[in-house]
């Protein structure tokens, strides 16, 4: 996906951000390393999402990798010796990258992962945090932790299990082997697989469609989806009730009803 036109650079240009038609486009821009994710890139991702969380011009976010070789091929392994050499270093690495991870996990607007090429390890972890994953034919998915001698944390494993179930999660985690896009779709790891030539058009059409829907409805349903994946004891049902009520009390709901009766496209304002 070419996100470079009029893009704002973060992380010394290794993260790019642009907005088109209500869609925020984030590019992981380290193609010489197959978009491997460095600590600085995590900081850049946090900065972008922090701005866009409050930006009324951004209704949905698309994540993609620069070039056609990879979405994100994993963590930047060149930083492992310095940043992740042992358990203490790993804890510090987690601290340094936690802002970006937390921003992505808590982001209140829809996120679509546009995947072409390698989507491995931490890169798959990023894709798992998206709400929707669309992959090009020929893409490859895997979690090579067992081949590196490390273990993945609870949050990522839980998200993986919630999508594919414990049996498929076990296969991915224990073997460390890669699977293709068709198999990823079969087990529920990705929502849709399309020819590479159609990937950008498919994702942008979906994103623009979401961006044209009622913002309060979308944000409320994302909140409810997130609550549905939590243990019952940890769910904030008051927040769910408030979100649903806010939609029914909104001007957008009145506009949606009126537009339906008048057989025209609604114009939503997010209020």
Secondary structure, 3 states (H helix, E strand, C coil): CCCCCCCEEEHHHCEEEEEECCEEEEEECCHHHCCCECHHHHHHHHHHHHHHHCCCCCCEEEEEECCCCEEECCECHHHHHHHCCCHHHHHHHHHHHHHHHHHHHHCCCEEEEEECCEEECHHHHHHHHCCEEEEECCCEEECCHHHHCCCCCHHHHHHHHHHHHHHHHHHHHHHCCCEEHHHHHHCCCCCEEECHHHHHHHHHHHHHHHHCCCHHHHHHHHHHHHHHCCCHHHCCHHHHHHHHHHHHCCHHHHHHHHHHHCCCCCCCCCC
